[in-house]
Amino acid sequence: MNMATKIGIFLALVLAASLLVQLFFDIPRVTAAVFIVAVLITLLLVRSITSPLGKLADYAEKVDKGDYTADLVVEGEDEVAKITSSIKSLVQQMMVMRGEEEATFTGSMKDGLIVLDQDQRIIRVNPAIEQMVGFSADEVLGKSIFELEADLRFSPIARLSQVQSSTDDVVLVYPTDRVLKVHPSRLKSREGKDLGEVRVVIDVTQERELDQMKSDFIANTSHELRTPLHSIRGFVRLILDGQVPDSETQREFLTIIDEESLHLGNLVNDILDISAMESGKVELERQSVSMKDVVDNVVLKLQKLAADKDITIETNLPDTISNIEGDSRKLEQVMTNLVSNAIKFSSMGGKVFIRASTESEGVLVQVADEGIGIAADAIPCLFQKFSQVDSSITRKQGGTGLGLYITKQIVEAHGGKIWVESKPDEGTTFFFVVPLVMEERKKKRKVGEILVEEGLITEEKLIEVLRKQES
């Protein structure tokens, strides 16, 4: 309908209405026409105000129900139009802020997030789940889990989207080996309408690996305890029953009992050390320590172990090597663990090398062997608790997977660091460096020296305070 037609209809209505008013109220035709025009204009004005307000009310109701996609057309430039435009702009700003908040929230989540609609279509995922299962959001958004299930590459996300119980683990082998736990939850509107569901996916790989390591440790420790106990009990029973009459055989049996008892004692000490470290009860008896003396003591103690395998221990520690500040007993435990491991995993007739030098970071110690070496993929977990490179070999050599963990804890307690370099069948070299003076003592001494210089404390009192703090 064009403008001329609308004007014609309007004039016809005015003429008809004026005739009716003139007929009923007996007033001049012109007056009736003016009255009718005024009424119609008033109605049009009222409609021009109420119509936008009605649309605005409908829009507000939709937004209140969470429908931020609703559109609102702004017509004209009057006050109502300005109010409408302001409200629409405010809602758009809210949508932007809400999108940024959601992106920040989901992007910073360490756990994976999958959101499904009523038709089991994926409508949202976060970066964490993309990394877990190896896909991009663009590849799966808008697709149903049944479509994705048919594609082997997307089968992991399809599996995660179908898990019904949070008690079951989901084991994935692609793109990497992972163990995941899924927590599903239904999404409902304020009116109780089903909107879909959200699934939080938690990576429990490390927890399961730790559980497995603990189980392995318990099995290995049980074996280590049971074997010497059976041996001790068997030899003691033979002697008590009088089945070993000659003194030479008795002495041989008693020597075996002594060695097995020593092994049991070492195992128990390792477990106690772990317990003390985890409870924070390990304290260092700090003093000036000569690494040369520590190495000499360890070599003397392990000479018989080396001789049994015809292994030569070669040391290279210059007399000018600096002393370090630490716990000599703990440092001797570190050297004993490293050198005994080097002997145990070396072939008959091999060599073990011990070297030390003073570097800028402190005293650097190296323990090298010509043994079986360590595979590259085993090195990262070498210093973990309960970790063993090869359970069968370690068990044969009498290990429990605690020695290197304890060694690392002691070195780090001294403010140092430890690492390893190795190649299979080419031997292994362990390195550790210990600072000459621990940082904590450096700071305390510096503060003490300033106090002495300012005359706020005597040197004797400073020494007394430092000793009390050390104890």
N, C-alpha and C positions, 0 to 999 in steps of 0.2 A: 504494500500500500504506500503510494507516494505522498508527498507533503500536500499537494493540491487536493487530493482526495480527503486527507485528514481534516484540512481546513473546511472543505465543503460539508463533511459530516458534522463538524463542530457547529457551523452556522445553522445547519438544519435543526440540530438539537436545540440550539438557543431559540430559534424561531418557534419551534413546537412548544417548548417550555413556556415561552412568553405568551403564546396564545392560551395555554392552559391556565396560567396565572391570571391573565386578563379575564378569562371566562369565570373563574371562581371568585376572584377578589374585586372585580369591577374597577380596575385601575388602568390608566393609559398604557397603550402598547409599549411605548418607549420606556416607561418606568418599569414595566414587567420585564422587558428585555435586559435592562441594566441590572435588575435584581438577580435574574437568572445567571447572567454573566458573572456577577460577583460570587454567587454560590459555587458555580463551576470552577472559578479561579481558586476559591478557598479550598475546594475539594482536591484540586490538582496540587496545590501547595502542601496540603496535609499529606497527600500520597507521596509527594517528592521527598518528604521528611521520613514518613513511617516505613516506606519501602526499603531504603538503605539501612534503617535501624533494624528492620526485620532480618535482612541479610546478615547484618553484623551480629545479631543475636544467634542466628543459626551457626555462623562461623565460630563464635565463642563457645557454643555448646559442643561442636565437633572437636575443637582444640582441647576443651576440658576433658573429653573422653579419650584423648591421646592421639587423635587424628591430625597430625601436623602437616599432612599433605593436602588438606582442604584449601581451596583457592577462594580469594575474596577480591572481586573486581571493584575498583574505586572509580566512581563516576562524578564528574563535576569538581568544583573548587570551593564549595561552601563549607561551613563549619562541620557539618556531618561528614563530608568527604575528608576533611582534614583529620577528624577524629578516627575515621575508618583507616586512613592511610597510616596514622601513628600506631594504631593497634596492630595492623598487619606488619609494619616494620618491627615492632616489639616482638611479635611471635617469630618472625624470621631470625632476629637476633638470638632469641631463645633456642631456636633450632640449631643455629651455628654453634652456640655455646654448649648445647647438649651433645652435639656431634663431636666437638673437641674434647669434652669431658669423657665421653665414651671411648674415643680413640686413645686418650691418655690412659684411661683405666685399663682397657683391654690390652693396650700396647705394653704397659708396664707389668702386667701379670706374668709371673713365672710359670703358672699353671696354664694348660691349654683350655680354650673355650670354644664350644660348638653350640650354636643356637639353631633349632629346627622349628619350622612352622607346623601347622596342623596336618599338612600333607607330607610330612617327613622330608621337606626340602631344606637344604642348608641355607640359612639367610645371614649368618654371621660367623666368622672365625677370627681368632687373634693370631699374632705372629708366633706365639709360643707353640701353638698346635701345628702351624705350618712347618716349623722347624722339626717338631717331633716326628711327623709322618711324611715330610718331604714333598710338599706341593705348595702352590701359590693359591691365594684366596680366589683369584679370577677363574681358576680351573674348576672350582667346586661350587661356588655360590650360585644359587638358583636351581641346582640339580638335586634330585631325590637320591636318597641313600641306595635305593634299588637300582638306579641307573649306574651309580658309582661302583656298586658291588660287582657288576659284570666286568669291570676293568681292573685287572690285577694291580695296576699301579695305584689305584685309589681304594683298593680293598682294605688297607689299614683304617682309613677314616670311616669307611662303611661299617667295619667291625666296631669301632668306637661309638658309632652312632646307634648301634643296635643292642649294646650291653644293657641288661635290665637290672643287674645287681651290683652294688658298690663293693661287695665282698670278694668278687672274682678279679684276678689279675688278667690283663691282656698282654700277651707276649708278642712283640713285633720283631721281625728280622730284617725289615726294610723300612727306611734307608740304613738304619743301624740297629743293632740289637738293643731293645728297650723293653722294660717291664712297666706297664702303665695301669693306673687304677682310675676308673670312671665313676663319677658321682652324678647320676641323672636327677633332674628335678623338673616337674611340670610347671608351665607358665599359664597363669589364668588372669583374666581381666577383673576389674572391680565388680562386674556383674556375675563373675564365676564362669565366664565363657572360656573354653580351652583355646589358648593361643599357640600352643606348641610346647617345646621343652628346651631347657638349657643343660648342657653337659660340661662339667668341669673335669679336665683330664690331668692327673697328677703323675709325674715321672717318679716312680719308686725304684728305679734301677739300682741306685747306690744302696738303698736300704736292703734290697734283696741280695745284692752282692755281699754286703756286710753280714747278713744272716747266714749266707752260704759259707763265708770265711769263718764265722764263729762255729758253725757246725763242723767244718773241716778241722778247726783248731781243737775242738772238744774231742773229735775222733783221733786226731794225731796225739794230743796230750794223753788221752786214755791209753793209747798204744804205748807211748813213751813211759807211762807210769807202770802199766801192766807188765811189759816185757822185763825190765830189770827186777821188778818185785818177784816175778815167777823165777827168774834166775837166782836171785838171792835166797828165796825160800827153798828152791831145789838143792842148792849147794849146802845150805845150813842143815837141811834134813839128812842129806847124805853123811855129813860129819857127825850129827847127833846120833844117827843110827849105827855109827861105827863101821860104815862101809868104806871109809877112807883111812886105812890103818897107817900108812906111811906119812911122815911129816912133810915130805917134799910135795906130795899131791895136796895135802891139806893147805900148805902155804900157797900153792897155785890157786886153789879154790877161794881162799880168803882174799887173795889179791883181786880176783874177779869180783868178789862181793864188795870189796873196797871201791873198785872202779864204778860198779853199778850204783853204789850208794852216793858216790860223788856226782854221777849223772843225775840222779834223783834230786840231790841238793841243788844242782845248777838249775834244773827245771823249776823247782819251787821258788828259788831266788828270782828267776825271770818273771814268774807270775806275780810275786810280791812287788817287784820293781814296777811292773805295769800298773798295779793297783795304787802304788804310792804316787806315780806320775799323774794318773787320772784324777786323783783326789787332791793334787797340788801340794803334797807333803814332801816333795823332794827338795832338800836344801843342800847347797854346795858349801863345802868347807874350804873356803878360799885361802890360798896361800901361793907363794912363788913356787912354780913347778918347772923342773927341767924335763923337757920331753925326751932328752937322751936317757935320763935315768928311768923314765917310764918305759921306754922301748926296751932297754936292757933287762928290766924286771920281767917284762912280758916274754921276751925271747927265752930267758932262762926258765920261766915257768912252762913254756910250751915246747921245750927242747925234746922231751921224750915223745910227745905227739908227733913232732916232725921226724924224729929218728925212726919211729915205727914205720914210716912210709919212705924212709931214706930221702927226705926232703931237706934241702939246704936253705937256711934263712940268712940272707945277705942284708946287712944294714949299711946305710950311708947317711950319717948324721954328723955334720961338722961340729967341732968343739965350740965354735963361735955362735952356735944357734942360740937365740934369745930365750930367756925363761918366759913363761906365760903365767897369768894369774888365774888359778882355777883349783879344782878339786882333784888331787893326784889319784885318789882311789877311783873316782868316776872316769877319769881319763885313761887309767889303766884298764878299766872295764871296756872302754871303747876299743883300745888297741887289742885287747884279748879277743873280743868278738871278731874284729876284722882279720887278725892274723890267724886265728883258729879256723875261720871260714876259708881263708886262702889255703891252709894246709889240707883241710878236709876235702876241698873240691879240686885239688891238684893231683896229677897222676904220680905214680911211684917214681922216685928219683928226680922229681922236679925241683924248682926253686921258687922261693918267696922273697920278694924284695921290699925293704922298708927304707923310705927316704924322707928327709925332712929339710926344710929351709925356711929362713926368715924372709917374709914378703911384706909388702906395704900393708896388707890387711891383717897380718899376724903370722903365726907359725903354720906353714903348710905341710901336712903329712900325707904320704902316699904309701899304700899297701898294695902291691901288685903280685899276681901269680901267673902261672903258665897253664892254668887248668882248663875246665870245660867251657868257660865263658857263659854269658847270659844273652838270651835273645833280646832284640831291640824292643819288642812289644811287652816284655816282662819288666823292663827297667822302670817305667813310671810308677809301678805299684810295689817296687822292691822294698821301700821303707815303710810300707803300710803294716799296721798291726795284723797279725795272723797270716800274713802273705808269705807264700813259699813259691819259689820259681818252678820247682818240679817236686811234687809231693813225694814220689817214690825215691828219688835221689836224696832229698833232704831227710826223709825218714831213715834211710839207710845210714846216713851220716850222723843221725842223732839230733836233728834240728826240730824246732817247734814253730818257727816263723815269728819269733819275738825278738831275736837278737839285734837285727838291724833297726827295728822300730825303736828299741831301747837306746841303741847307739845314736840314732838321729836326735832323739829327745835330749840326750846328755850334751851332745855337741851344740844344739841350739840353746840349751840352758846356759852354756858358756858364751853365748852371743856369736857363735860360729855357724858354719854351714857345711854340709856334706853332700857329695855327689859321686857318681860312678860312671866309668867308661868301660865298655866291654864289647867283645865280638865272640860269637860261638866258636869254640875250638881254638881260640887265640888268646885266652886268658882274660883276666879282669883286673882293673885298677880302681881302688877306692881312694877318694881324696877327701880330706877335711881340713878346714882352716879354723884356728881359734885365735881371737884377738889377743894382743899382748896385755892390754888392760881393758877390762870390760867397761862398756859405755856407762853403765850405772855408777861404777866406782869412779870413773873419770869425772862425772858431774858432781858427785859428792865431794871428791877431793878438791875440785875447783872451787866450789862454794866454801869449803873449809879453809882453803888457802886465803881466800878473800877475807873471811872473818878473822883469821889470824893476823893478816896484814893490817886490818882496821883496828886491831887491839880489842875486838869484841869477844875473843875466846883464846885461851892459851893452846899451844901446840899439844901439850899433854892431854888437855881436855878433849881436843879434836880427835886424837888417837883413841881415847876411851869411848867417845861417842860412836866412832866408826866401828869399833870392835863390837859394841853392843848391837848396832844395826846388823852387822854380819851374823851375829848369833841368833 
